[in-house]
């Protein structure tokens, strides 16, 4: 397992996730940031509010594939210029679907632009990006891979019983996930993190609600889990969900 953790900060500014009903206070956010440094996390994923005094953005991601598809003739030359001027280290995009990542490879190859990073959803329910050799081909093209939504915006922690509408159909899988975690004496959170960091990705974006959670996750990263992974990998596929109305949170309110 070689994936590094990136601290996700969505819940630093608003209530984020289906199982979360509170926003972190400024004090809590700063304590988490300090602890992240203590445990060796030096990357932050954020969408806005960079503030003053930042000379360079390490990785700049377009927020969606639609932005790239509609405006690539304008956007990509500007991003290339930002890289040449040292304002941006690398650039890429955030995607929802494997075919969007495939298209990014084609654009990078055919138009000779340097798309160097792709962020995509990856979790126990959503295993679409692990099909075939997509991730291997992306890495062979020089693209750094960032996995996000590893807890499916907290869906794993609901227990399934409080879900309404179409999401209620996820209840059997959520129960199965809880059973698997108990069988191997690991938390649901730990199981989801283990799945993500053992996949073929370079970085895993980790959403954090507390210092205690961060400490537990860091300890899991440092633990010797090689003895349990083979047993788990044989069962991970049983948790996969094909229904995109469940695995894509932007569809939950439709």
DOVEX-7849 format. One line per field, with one value per residue: x, y, z of N, C-alpha, C in turn; residue number from 1. Coordinates in steps of 0.001 Angstrom, whole numbers. Layout:
BEGIN
n_u: [X;...] $
n_v: [Y;...] $
n_w: [Z;...] $
ca_u: [X;...] $
ca_v: [Y;...] $
ca_w: [Z;...] $
c_u: [X;...] $
c_v: [Y;...] $
c_w: [Z;...] $
resi: [NUM;...] $
***
This chain:
BEGIN
n_u: [847;810;-396;-851;-2249;-4607;-5874;-9235;-11375;-14040;-16026;-15109;-16170;-18917;-21915;-21412;-22033;-24096;-24406;-23628;-24360;-23413;-21222;-17717;-16115;-14090;-11936;-11829;-11179;-8594;-7194;-7374;-5919;-3366;-2889;-2917;-493;1200;862;1895;536;531;-875;-3664;-7012;-9019;-11660;-12080;-11304;-8493;-7044;-4664;-1208;-273;1990;2119;27;-119;-1485;-3909;-7247;-9746;-13182;-15079;-15753;-17332;-16563;-14018;-14694;-16360;-14903;-12247;-10535;-9978;-9376;-7243;-4831;-4427;-4008;-1684;20;1;1387;3904;4660;5031;2985;1233;1727;956;-1808;-5221;-8253;-11448;-13487;-16530;-17187;-15864;-15537;-15068;-12517;-11159;-11476;-9987;-7399;-7180;-7395;-5139;-3137;-3597;-3853;-1608;-1431;-812;-2310;-2219;-3268;-5944;-8953;-11230;-14269;-14101;-14908;-16134;-18672;-18719;-17010;-16281;-14094;-12086;-12331;-11100;-8093;-7909;-6916;-4227;-3466;-3901;-1953;292;262;1298;-328;-1380;-3186;-6053;-8116;-11420;-14310;-14393;-15851;-18337;-19710;-20498;-22534;-22054;-22139;-24677;-26229;-28345;-31051;-32314;-32640;-34233;-36557;-35123;-32595;-32981;-32796;-30203;-29825;-29491;-26842;-25414;-25827;-24529;-21921;-21424;-21505;-19315;-17241;-17410;-16800;-14096;-13034;-12727;-13310;-16086;-15323;-12534;-12387;-13328;-11357;-9101;-9721;-9575;-6884;-5504;-5953;-5100;-4007;-2601;-3045;-5285;-8168;-9184;-11913;-12466;-13873;-13109;-10356;-9819;-10786;-8998;-6594;-7100;-7352;-4809;-3304;-4218;-3189;-508;-371;315;-1238;-1150;-1663;-4400;-5512;-5588;-7763;-9845;-9907;-10994;-13621;-14422;-15559;-18152;-19546;-20019;-21971;-24128;-26009;-26260;-27730;-27456;-24689;-23691;-23584;-24534;-26886;-28695;-30729;-32447] $
n_v: [-1192;2015;4447;7893;10010;12640;15538;16102;18938;19726;19759;21745;24145;23965;22041;18740;15747;12835;11651;13504;16171;18605;21450;21833;23723;26722;26486;23675;22921;24009;22566;19993;20382;20851;18384;16761;17437;16462;13706;13244;14056;16135;17336;19158;19135;21363;23552;26255;29613;30082;32150;34750;35212;32802;31429;29459;26923;23579;21410;21926;21427;21114;21574;19877;17429;18479;21145;20927;19656;21511;23896;23487;24477;27041;26878;24955;25957;28202;27012;25590;27761;28792;26759;26944;29421;28954;29204;27175;23843;21335;20321;19197;17279;16786;13965;12026;9725;6757;6950;9625;9962;8403;9971;12172;11139;10794;13454;14581;13145;13478;16272;17195;18327;18644;17031;16099;15055;13310;13207;11052;9268;6630;3814;1286;616;1822;794;1226;2402;600;-1340;-3377;-2156;544;2385;1708;2415;5162;5944;5141;7040;9156;10334;11409;9826;10484;9419;9930;10468;8223;7263;7446;9889;9570;7684;5040;5021;5289;3176;2369;2231;4703;5774;7283;7192;6357;5718;3987;1479;792;-321;-3213;-3667;-1947;-3143;-5542;-4599;-3731;-6187;-7523;-5916;-6425;-9150;-9162;-7717;-4903;-1416;75;2395;2007;-234;805;2724;1106;-361;1682;2661;434;121;809;3603;6909;8877;9355;11025;12139;12653;14307;14316;14745;15066;12664;10778;11203;10421;7680;6835;7435;5684;3255;3408;3127;617;-2936;-4488;-6443;-9117;-9386;-8289;-9999;-11722;-9892;-8708;-10672;-10453;-7867;-7332;-8174;-6151;-4267;-1846;-1349;526;3746;5798;5465;5338;7745;10721;13228;12644;12037;13772;13934] $
n_w: [0;-1063;-1285;-505;2039;1637;3058;3186;3022;2937;4936;6550;5973;5586;6303;5566;3905;4251;6714;8504;10620;11369;11171;11218;13766;13671;15428;15796;13206;12885;14822;13768;11402;12465;13716;11458;10215;12176;11918;9474;7172;4484;2511;1243;249;-1352;-2421;-2698;-1526;-1056;23;1056;-22;-1221;-3320;-5227;-6599;-5939;-7264;-9612;-10172;-12608;-12002;-13070;-15652;-17652;-17836;-18991;-21411;-22717;-22795;-23493;-25488;-24697;-21930;-21557;-22865;-21205;-18700;-19269;-19604;-17003;-15707;-16955;-16034;-13411;-11611;-11175;-10234;-11365;-13465;-13782;-13724;-12151;-12105;-12723;-14039;-15626;-18456;-18822;-17808;-19655;-21963;-21201;-21317;-24093;-25017;-23851;-25124;-27939;-28346;-27212;-24688;-21149;-19169;-15957;-13637;-12147;-10403;-8805;-7893;-5538;-3842;-1530;-2496;-4986;-7519;-10094;-11447;-11159;-12985;-15642;-17152;-16653;-14633;-14613;-17206;-17131;-15267;-16681;-18608;-17332;-15457;-12317;-9741;-7844;-5351;-4267;-2105;-412;1696;708;1065;3716;3692;4371;7101;8075;8847;7396;8061;8333;5897;3088;289;-2874;-1938;142;-898;-677;1762;2303;1373;3022;5503;4999;4711;7346;8660;7507;8440;11208;11253;10698;12711;12494;12039;10230;8954;8924;7267;4839;4321;4134;1853;-93;46;-689;-3314;-6785;-6640;-6267;-4337;-1571;-796;2253;4227;7294;10533;13122;15482;16773;14929;12817;14012;14394;11731;10725;12271;11270;8696;9267;10332;10221;7837;5993;6421;6644;4395;1980;2609;2808;268;-1324;-693;-1118;-3630;-3377;-2239;-4117;-5875;-8521;-9237;-10233;-9172;-6535;-5973;-6873;-5427;-6353;-7566;-5624;-4769;-6822] $
ca_u: [0;1682;-1176;-724;-3500;-4846;-6940;-10388;-11811;-15399;-16805;-14544;-16904;-20363;-22302;-21111;-22219;-25445;-24428;-23053;-25338;-22778;-20022;-16613;-15797;-12758;-10959;-11703;-10483;-7176;-6636;-7241;-4798;-2134;-2724;-2582;952;1852;822;2556;-293;947;-1666;-5028;-7898;-9995;-12261;-12084;-10813;-7078;-6533;-3544;161;83;2729;1914;-900;561;-2302;-5158;-8189;-11029;-14181;-15884;-15420;-18065;-15743;-12990;-15306;-16945;-14020;-10850;-9724;-9590;-8843;-5993;-3673;-4212;-3417;-293;758;166;2462;5184;4995;5263;1836;610;2663;322;-3248;-5997;-9680;-12236;-14467;-17485;-17383;-14658;-15368;-14507;-11073;-10679;-11409;-8860;-6194;-7159;-7112;-3746;-2270;-3802;-3650;-299;-1507;-217;-3218;-1328;-3928;-7383;-9587;-12439;-14859;-13717;-15267;-16567;-19858;-18428;-15747;-16269;-12791;-11161;-12587;-10099;-6772;-8016;-6005;-2859;-3217;-3802;-642;1284;229;1866;-1396;-1464;-4551;-6582;-9415;-12239;-15602;-14123;-16928;-19571;-20316;-21066;-23625;-21690;-22297;-26081;-26906;-29320;-32448;-32880;-32605;-35550;-36595;-34352;-31420;-33340;-32413;-28819;-29786;-28866;-25397;-24869;-25809;-23460;-20678;-21270;-21210;-17942;-16360;-17413;-16123;-12637;-12663;-12277;-14441;-16538;-14426;-11243;-12555;-13428;-10042;-8211;-10054;-9098;-5423;-4939;-6244;-4001;-4083;-1455;-3493;-6657;-8697;-9831;-12721;-12254;-14813;-12528;-8959;-9826;-10918;-7752;-5594;-7411;-7052;-3361;-2817;-4512;-2217;801;-467;616;-2529;-938;-2196;-5862;-5941;-6015;-9097;-10812;-9993;-11893;-14995;-14729;-16412;-19537;-20165;-20185;-23329;-24136;-27012;-25616;-28540;-26983;-23251;-23336;-24350;-25221;-28203;-29529;-31876;-33272] $
ca_v: [0;3173;5677;8885;10657;14065;15955;16761;20033;20172;20033;22881;25357;23759;20681;17912;14321;12428;11242;14589;17253;19783;21962;21990;25096;27149;25894;22260;22811;24272;21439;18896;20713;20629;16940;16204;17595;15569;12312;13149;14471;17484;17776;19573;19257;22416;24021;27708;30289;29850;33229;35558;34755;31528;31713;28389;25836;22343;20722;22636;20546;21608;20999;18843;17096;19376;22345;20576;19319;22695;25058;23054;25320;28234;26529;24221;26837;29048;26163;25354;28988;28855;25828;27492;30580;28517;29463;25871;22746;20438;20536;18041;17495;15890;13276;11139;8505;6263;7427;10970;9784;7919;11125;13003;10530;11093;14881;14809;12538;14012;17720;17459;19044;17846;16694;15320;14595;13039;12812;10306;8562;5228;3306;-109;473;2346;204;1326;2786;-518;-2297;-3398;-1607;1998;3104;1448;3214;6558;6127;5008;8309;10189;10988;11078;9426;10879;8814;10709;9883;6849;6877;7751;11015;9137;6710;3797;5135;5552;1964;2018;2259;6050;6233;7448;7174;5350;5338;2878;231;499;-875;-4546;-3548;-1301;-4190;-6480;-3918;-3782;-7574;-7798;-5212;-7159;-10434;-8970;-6884;-3612;-500;329;3439;1389;-1112;1656;3322;30;-632;2764;2776;-773;170;1365;5065;7577;9638;9141;12199;11663;13601;14101;15017;14986;14665;11242;10014;11339;9588;6283;6583;7441;4445;2183;3530;2675;-759;-4047;-5081;-7372;-10439;-9400;-7802;-11040;-12198;-8847;-8474;-11670;-10099;-6490;-7270;-8474;-4911;-3346;-1432;-879;1578;5052;6674;5255;5578;9111;11594;14344;12170;11674;14655;13966] $
ca_w: [0;-1167;-1434;552;2412;1426;3973;2573;3891;2614;6146;7277;5636;5602;6662;4398;4089;4629;8117;9304;10775;11932;10525;12158;14163;13235;16339;15469;11924;13096;15578;12801;10516;13212;13882;10145;10060;13134;11448;8182;6034;4114;1366;1554;-902;-1106;-3669;-2801;-335;-819;868;583;192;-1845;-4550;-6200;-6301;-6337;-8259;-9899;-10850;-13100;-11110;-13714;-17030;-18542;-18038;-19964;-22690;-23356;-22892;-23510;-26374;-23936;-20622;-21530;-23088;-20027;-17673;-19686;-19303;-15551;-15350;-17429;-15211;-12044;-10730;-10919;-10424;-12325;-13554;-14197;-13562;-11315;-12955;-12081;-14814;-16280;-19832;-18760;-17658;-20960;-22853;-20757;-21887;-25526;-25186;-23467;-26133;-29277;-28396;-26601;-23422;-20083;-18078;-15109;-12419;-12227;-9147;-9141;-6751;-5373;-2527;-1518;-3333;-6328;-7965;-11560;-11989;-11029;-14059;-16706;-16847;-16778;-13750;-15057;-18412;-16710;-14669;-17757;-19348;-16483;-14702;-10903;-9429;-6549;-5049;-3337;-1727;14;2613;-25;1784;4988;3530;5045;8558;8410;9301;6373;8506;8275;4513;2453;-1160;-3593;-1155;1027;-1540;-313;3114;2402;1198;4219;6527;4616;5042;8802;9015;7093;9369;12473;11049;10672;13862;11995;11906;8864;8454;8640;6112;3643;4080;3698;450;-951;-12;-1289;-4748;-7575;-6687;-5654;-3178;-1115;-109;3461;4978;8723;11401;14444;15668;17117;13688;12082;14687;14096;10329;10590;12870;10327;7609;9746;10837;9327;7453;4885;6754;6530;3081;1038;2970;2513;-1174;-1897;-344;-1506;-4821;-2987;-1779;-5245;-6235;-9900;-9382;-10130;-8334;-5169;-5817;-7263;-4534;-7004;-8004;-4488;-4591;-8030] $
c_u: [882;915;-957;-2086;-3467;-6011;-8040;-10980;-13220;-16179;-16170;-15394;-18408;-20657;-22171;-21295;-23586;-25533;-23905;-24044;-24739;-21543;-18933;-16418;-14397;-11675;-10741;-10916;-8980;-6509;-6412;-6069;-3450;-1854;-2349;-1080;1702;1913;1337;1718;51;219;-3084;-5815;-8963;-10481;-12239;-11492;-9342;-6454;-5347;-2207;538;723;2483;871;-259;-187;-3613;-6061;-9392;-12122;-14994;-15396;-16128;-17268;-14673;-13590;-15793;-15922;-12544;-9967;-9223;-8844;-7444;-4774;-3376;-3546;-1967;573;1006;1304;3817;5633;5235;4130;1141;1656;2188;-1148;-3930;-7468;-10285;-13329;-15405;-17560;-16086;-14460;-14823;-12993;-10455;-10503;-10247;-7543;-6063;-6807;-5643;-2798;-2377;-3476;-2358;-366;-1059;-1178;-2497;-1979;-5416;-7866;-10927;-12979;-14437;-14069;-15814;-17803;-19572;-17044;-15568;-14879;-11742;-11336;-11488;-8769;-6749;-6993;-4551;-2510;-3107;-2422;468;1353;779;853;-1406;-2921;-4927;-7956;-10143;-13506;-15449;-15139;-18300;-20395;-21055;-22187;-23335;-22029;-23754;-26782;-27982;-30765;-33089;-32950;-34009;-35421;-35744;-33152;-31718;-32938;-30962;-28711;-29160;-27347;-24741;-24806;-24700;-22091;-20406;-20903;-19763;-16937;-16274;-16647;-14609;-12160;-12056;-13499;-14859;-15639;-13073;-11295;-12589;-12082;-9058;-8452;-9437;-7577;-4765;-5258;-5086;-4144;-2861;-1830;-4945;-7093;-9562;-10597;-12640;-13242;-14230;-11064;-8877;-9925;-9619;-6661;-5827;-7037;-5545;-2753;-3059;-3526;-867;807;-79;-690;-2389;-1557;-3707;-6342;-6351;-7415;-10161;-10999;-10931;-13359;-15400;-15719;-17881;-20286;-20457;-21662;-23288;-25043;-26372;-26445;-28195;-25527;-22804;-24175;-25061;-26592;-29161;-30774;-32787;-34480] $
c_v: [1242;4485;6594;9515;12142;14452;16681;17781;20527;20554;21091;24139;25211;22324;19799;16439;13978;12050;12327;15734;18506;20170;22125;23461;25446;26528;24414;22063;23008;23133;20237;19153;20465;19133;16265;16304;16624;14130;12168;13477;15915;18009;18096;19692;20300;22978;25532;28297;30026;30944;33940;34817;33420;31812;30677;27399;24556;21616;21471;21722;21317;20866;19888;18596;18024;20643;22077;20371;20555;23783;24697;23936;26580;27852;25923;25084;27734;28239;25828;26572;29125;27937;26401;28690;30217;28796;28172;24789;21775;20784;19260;18318;16449;15279;12439;9776;8066;6800;8854;10914;9289;9082;12034;12464;10902;12552;15163;14286;13244;15505;18167;18432;18093;17683;15700;14784;14388;12582;12154;9606;7104;4794;1881;-372;847;1881;290;1578;1679;-1547;-2216;-2833;-84;2726;2908;2279;4696;6835;6029;6273;9468;10928;10481;10864;9768;10244;9670;9928;8461;6349;7132;8801;10577;8118;5419;3815;5355;4347;1501;2223;3633;6591;6266;7364;6064;4861;4175;1532;-144;-208;-2267;-4498;-2914;-2308;-5201;-5886;-3989;-5191;-7927;-7135;-5953;-8470;-10305;-8002;-5559;-2710;-367;1376;2859;500;-299;2285;2286;-319;422;2775;1540;-872;855;2872;5643;8292;9292;10373;11725;12786;13280;14942;15367;14574;13171;10370;10039;10455;8100;5931;6536;6164;3256;2208;2946;1205;-1778;-4778;-6107;-8742;-10527;-8997;-8914;-11566;-11181;-8660;-9465;-11323;-8698;-6422;-7509;-7218;-3940;-3103;-847;330;2954;6056;6513;5670;6965;10096;12751;13944;11916;12514;14684;13041] $
c_w: [0;-1282;-236;828;2084;2335;3213;3534;3605;3866;7040;7055;5613;6009;5430;4737;4647;6102;9053;9393;11405;11119;11584;12506;13672;14119;16018;14176;12095;13863;14653;11860;11213;13390;12564;9886;10968;12625;10021;6966;5688;2889;1824;258;-568;-2429;-3825;-1523;-42;60;243;784;-365;-3194;-5637;-5684;-6813;-7451;-8407;-10712;-11357;-12346;-11755;-15134;-18009;-18832;-19087;-21345;-23442;-23647;-23031;-24399;-25675;-22665;-20681;-21857;-21888;-18919;-18000;-19376;-17810;-15095;-15738;-16605;-13752;-11081;-10312;-11157;-11493;-12417;-14051;-14009;-12643;-12188;-12109;-12755;-15497;-17696;-19872;-18586;-18959;-21932;-22485;-21297;-23362;-25788;-24901;-24539;-27481;-29372;-27720;-25424;-22308;-18901;-17180;-13844;-12676;-10860;-9471;-7899;-6727;-3953;-2656;-2372;-4789;-6779;-9476;-12131;-11859;-12140;-15114;-16236;-16907;-15910;-14165;-16290;-18084;-16120;-15712;-18607;-18516;-15642;-13267;-10513;-7996;-6371;-4026;-3010;-1210;1041;1997;721;3053;4889;4290;6536;8994;9018;8342;6778;8365;6857;3918;945;-1750;-2791;-209;432;-1253;1034;3193;2263;2427;5367;6260;4963;6542;9268;8685;8036;10704;12361;11148;11746;13431;11883;10447;8203;8064;7417;4821;3297;3560;2235;-470;-1080;-599;-2776;-5472;-7739;-5984;-4362;-2861;-338;1053;4148;6459;9526;12763;14462;15966;15872;12908;12686;14389;12662;10084;11157;11942;9163;8012;10163;9767;9008;6332;5154;6555;5133;2115;1331;2591;1014;-1854;-1667;-787;-2659;-4482;-2530;-2918;-5551;-7643;-10113;-9168;-9348;-6858;-5020;-6250;-6451;-5226;-7549;-6839;-4356;-5813;-7891] $
resi: [1;2;3;4;5;6;7;8;9;10;11;12;13;14;15;16;17;18;19;20;21;22;23;24;25;26;27;28;29;30;31;32;33;34;35;36;37;38;39;40;41;42;43;44;45;46;47;48;49;50;51;52;53;54;55;56;57;58;59;60;61;62;63;64;65;66;67;68;69;70;71;72;73;74;75;76;77;78;79;80;81;82;83;84;85;86;87;88;89;90;91;92;93;94;95;96;97;98;99;100;101;102;103;104;105;106;107;108;109;110;111;112;113;114;115;116;117;118;119;120;121;122;123;124;125;126;127;128;129;130;131;132;133;134;135;136;137;138;139;140;141;142;143;144;145;146;147;148;149;150;151;152;153;154;155;156;157;158;159;160;161;162;163;164;165;166;167;168;169;170;171;172;173;174;175;176;177;178;179;180;181;182;183;184;185;186;187;188;189;190;191;192;193;194;195;196;197;198;199;200;201;202;203;204;205;206;207;208;209;210;211;212;213;214;215;216;217;218;219;220;221;222;223;224;225;226;227;228;229;230;231;232;233;234;235;236;237;238;239;240;241;242;243;244;245;246;247;248;249;250;251;252;253;254] $
***
